[in-house]
Amino acid sequence: MTKTSTTNYLPQAAHTHESQSRAVERALFSQSVQTAPGPDKLSFGAIRLLWKWDKERIVRLARAAIRTGRHPSVWKRASGVVIRTPGNENYTQLKGYRSISLWSCMGKVVEKVAAELLSDEAEGRGLLSDRQFGSRRGRSAIDTVAIMVDRAHAAWKGGHIAGVLLMDIKAAFPSVAKGRLVNLMKVRQMAGDHIRWTESYLSERTVEMIIEGNAMQRHLVEAGVLQGSPVSMILFAIYPSGLIKWVEEYVSEAEGRFFVDNLGWVATRSDVNYVVSILERCAATSIEWASR
């Protein structure tokens, strides 16, 4: 059995009331008041007014959600509004429409706080690969490209050929399996509060589609993390975090780089055919890891 911690992973200062209040304030005021509210009709503008009058209530609510590991069901109900795509001349076809998902604004505030806590734990304990970029503070696309270009230049100076294989994780965010993610967090012995909140957040989510003002039957969303949610980036970063290490153990001649859902393998040798063979093994091993 895997032992799960029952306490938050936080620096001691982060347990103070003041630091908790600042975290919630950052989460709330980083959101645009122009964002449409979810089914509960509570907008960010309204929550900011409540913050002025009684910010302690909001802080206690966010803190309780994380500490009890419970994301309330009212925050997991979405409205999927179907709208016409501007400039399209034929609205008899599906591509003439797109949908936007409206979720609870208060739920997003808590998600933002949870994202900060999960990121702090993952970074503080080294749970992510050093070669993962994107989804992380201080690691951008420019850093990813710069490292790969520098690797190529170093190979050329040594008279070698540099080869790069780029792979994409298809339907990355919608394909995250809740049970696999939660189990991985347990194996990594992440804080029990964070695991329980993540499991609650990903469970029993529902959406009702609204077409031309008419609400359809509400349906259960059974898989995936929400692309656009404040917490989805760090949850997805945790999900494939072991891929690069696993592949490099089998293909030691290659180096991997992750940028969100894009994966790159770099190999350098004097023989182009050998470089190709290394990259082919990276591809096959990556696919095998995914199938497992």
C-alpha positions in Angstrom: 0.0 0.0 0.0 1.1 3.6 -0.7 1.2 5.8 2.4 -0.5 9.2 1.8 0.4 12.2 3.8 -2.4 13.9 5.7 -0.9 17.3 5.9 -0.3 20.1 3.5 3.1 20.4 1.9 3.8 24.1 2.5 6.7 26.2 3.9 6.0 27.1 7.5 5.2 30.7 6.6 2.5 29.6 4.1 0.4 28.3 7.0 -0.1 31.8 8.4 -3.4 33.6 7.9 -1.7 36.5 6.2 -0.1 34.3 3.5 -3.4 32.5 2.9 -5.2 35.7 2.5 -2.6 37.0 0.0 -2.9 33.7 -2.0 -6.6 34.1 -2.3 -6.3 37.8 -3.1 -3.9 37.0 -5.9 -6.2 34.4 -7.3 -9.2 36.7 -7.2 -7.7 39.8 -8.6 -5.8 38.1 -11.4 -9.1 37.2 -13.0 -10.9 39.6 -15.4 -14.2 41.1 -14.3 -15.3 40.7 -17.9 -15.4 36.9 -17.5 -18.9 35.6 -17.8 -20.1 33.8 -14.6 -21.2 30.1 -14.5 -24.6 28.7 -13.7 -24.5 30.2 -10.2 -24.4 33.7 -11.8 -21.8 34.9 -9.2 -19.3 37.1 -11.2 -15.8 38.1 -10.3 -17.1 41.6 -9.9 -19.5 40.5 -7.3 -16.9 38.4 -5.5 -14.6 41.5 -5.4 -17.3 43.5 -3.8 -17.7 40.8 -1.1 -13.9 40.9 -0.7 -14.2 44.6 0.3 -16.9 43.9 2.8 -15.9 40.5 4.3 -12.7 39.1 2.8 -12.4 36.7 5.7 -15.4 34.7 4.5 -13.8 34.1 1.1 -10.4 33.2 2.7 -12.1 30.7 5.0 -14.1 29.2 2.2 -11.0 28.7 0.0 -8.9 27.3 2.9 -11.7 24.9 3.9 -12.0 23.6 0.4 -8.3 22.7 0.2 -7.9 21.5 3.8 -11.0 19.2 3.6 -10.1 18.1 0.1 -13.5 18.9 -1.2 -14.4 20.9 -4.3 -18.2 21.6 -3.9 -20.5 20.2 -6.5 -22.0 23.7 -7.2 -18.5 24.7 -8.6 -18.4 21.6 -10.9 -21.5 22.5 -12.9 -20.8 24.1 -16.2 -22.9 25.7 -18.9 -21.7 25.0 -22.4 -22.9 27.9 -24.5 -23.0 27.2 -28.3 -22.4 30.3 -30.4 -22.1 31.1 -34.1 -18.6 31.4 -35.5 -18.2 35.0 -36.8 -17.8 35.4 -40.6 -19.1 31.9 -41.4 -21.6 31.9 -44.3 -23.1 28.4 -43.7 -24.6 27.7 -40.3 -26.1 24.4 -41.3 -22.8 22.7 -40.6 -21.2 22.0 -37.3 -18.1 24.0 -38.0 -20.2 27.1 -38.1 -20.5 26.9 -34.3 -18.3 26.8 -31.3 -18.9 26.3 -27.6 -17.6 28.1 -24.6 -17.7 26.6 -21.1 -18.9 28.8 -18.2 -17.8 27.6 -14.8 -18.3 29.1 -11.3 -16.0 32.1 -10.7 -15.6 31.3 -7.0 -14.6 27.8 -8.0 -11.9 29.3 -10.3 -10.5 31.3 -7.4 -10.1 28.1 -5.4 -8.6 26.3 -8.4 -6.0 29.1 -8.7 -5.1 28.8 -5.1 -4.8 25.0 -5.5 -2.7 25.4 -8.6 -0.2 27.6 -6.6 -0.1 25.0 -3.8 0.4 22.0 -6.1 3.1 23.9 -8.1 4.9 24.8 -4.8 4.9 21.2 -3.7 5.9 19.8 -7.1 8.8 22.3 -7.5 9.9 22.1 -3.9 10.1 18.4 -3.8 11.5 18.0 -7.4 8.5 15.9 -8.6 8.8 17.2 -12.1 11.5 16.5 -14.7 14.1 19.2 -15.1 13.4 18.9 -18.8 9.8 19.9 -18.5 9.0 23.5 -19.7 5.7 25.3 -19.9 3.1 24.8 -17.2 5.8 26.0 -14.8 7.0 29.3 -13.5 10.2 30.7 -15.1 10.3 28.0 -17.8 9.1 29.3 -21.1 9.0 28.3 -24.8 11.9 30.5 -25.5 14.0 28.6 -22.9 13.0 25.3 -24.6 14.1 26.5 -28.0 17.3 28.1 -26.8 18.4 24.9 -25.1 17.7 22.8 -28.2 19.5 25.2 -30.5 22.5 25.3 -28.1 22.6 21.5 -28.2 22.6 21.5 -32.0 25.4 24.1 -32.1 27.5 22.1 -29.7 27.1 19.0 -31.9 28.1 20.9 -35.0 31.2 22.3 -33.4 32.2 18.7 -32.6 31.6 17.6 -36.2 28.4 15.7 -35.4 24.9 15.8 -36.8 22.0 16.9 -34.6 18.6 15.3 -35.1 15.3 16.3 -33.5 12.1 14.3 -33.3 9.0 16.3 -32.4 6.0 14.5 -30.9 2.6 15.7 -29.9 0.3 14.3 -27.2 -3.0 14.0 -29.0 -6.1 15.4 -27.2 -3.7 15.9 -24.2 -5.9 17.6 -21.6 -9.2 15.7 -22.3 -7.3 12.4 -22.2 -6.0 12.6 -18.6 -7.4 9.7 -16.7 -8.4 10.7 -13.2 -7.6 7.4 -11.5 -4.1 7.3 -13.2 -3.4 10.9 -12.1 -4.5 10.4 -8.5 -2.6 7.2 -8.2 0.5 8.9 -9.5 0.1 11.6 -6.9 -0.1 8.9 -4.2 2.9 7.1 -5.5 4.8 10.4 -5.3 3.5 10.8 -1.7 2.1 14.2 -2.4 0.2 15.9 0.4 -3.0 14.1 1.3 -5.0 17.4 1.2 -3.9 18.1 -2.3 -4.6 14.5 -3.5 -8.1 14.5 -2.0 -8.9 18.0 -3.4 -7.7 16.9 -6.9 -9.8 13.7 -6.8 -12.9 15.7 -5.7 -12.2 18.4 -8.4 -12.1 15.8 -11.2 -15.1 13.9 -10.0 -18.8 14.3 -10.8 -18.3 17.3 -13.1 -21.3 18.0 -15.3 -22.2 20.3 -18.2 -25.4 21.4 -19.8 -25.3 22.6 -23.4 -27.2 25.8 -24.2 -28.3 26.2 -27.8 -30.1 29.3 -29.0 -31.1 30.0 -25.3 -32.4 26.4 -24.8 -30.8 24.3 -22.1 -30.2 20.7 -23.0 -30.0 17.7 -20.6 -27.1 17.9 -18.1 -24.3 15.3 -18.8 -21.5 13.9 -16.7 -17.9 14.8 -17.7 -16.0 11.6 -16.9 -12.4 12.2 -18.1 -9.8 14.9 -18.6 -8.7 18.1 -17.0 -10.3 21.4 -18.2 -8.2 23.3 -20.7 -8.3 26.8 -19.5 -8.8 26.0 -15.8 -6.2 27.7 -13.5 -5.2 24.3 -12.1 -5.1 22.2 -15.3 -1.6 23.2 -16.4 0.1 21.9 -13.2 -2.1 18.8 -13.1 -1.2 17.9 -16.6 2.5 18.6 -15.9 2.4 16.0 -13.2 0.6 13.4 -15.4 3.4 12.6 -17.9 6.3 13.8 -15.7 7.9 10.3 -15.7 8.0 9.9 -19.4 11.4 11.5 -20.2 13.3 9.6 -17.5 11.7 6.4 -18.5 12.5 6.7 -22.2 16.1 7.9 -21.5 16.7 4.8 -19.4 16.0 2.7 -22.5 17.5 5.1 -25.1 20.5 6.6 -23.3 21.8 8.3 -26.4 18.9 10.8 -26.6 17.8 13.8 -24.5 14.1 14.7 -24.1 12.4 18.1 -23.7 8.7 18.7 -22.8 6.8 21.8 -23.5 3.2 21.3 -22.1 1.9 18.6 -24.5 4.7 18.8 -27.0 7.7 16.4 -26.7 11.0 16.7 -28.4 13.9 14.2 -28.6 17.4 15.3 -29.5 20.2 12.9 -30.7 23.7 13.8 -31.9 26.1 11.5 -33.7 28.4 11.5 -36.7 26.3 9.1 -38.7 22.9 10.4 -39.8 21.5 6.8 -40.0 22.4 6.2 -36.4 20.8 9.5 -35.4 17.6 8.4 -37.2 17.7 5.0 -35.4 18.0 6.6 -32.0 15.0 8.9 -32.7 13.0 5.9 -34.0 13.7 4.1 -30.7 12.6 7.2 -28.8 9.3 7.3 -30.7 8.6 3.6 -30.1 9.5 3.7 -26.4 7.4 6.8 -25.9 4.4 5.1 -27.4 5.0 2.0 -25.3 5.1 4.2 -22.2 1.8 5.8 -23.1 0.2 2.4 -23.7 1.3 1.2 -20.3 
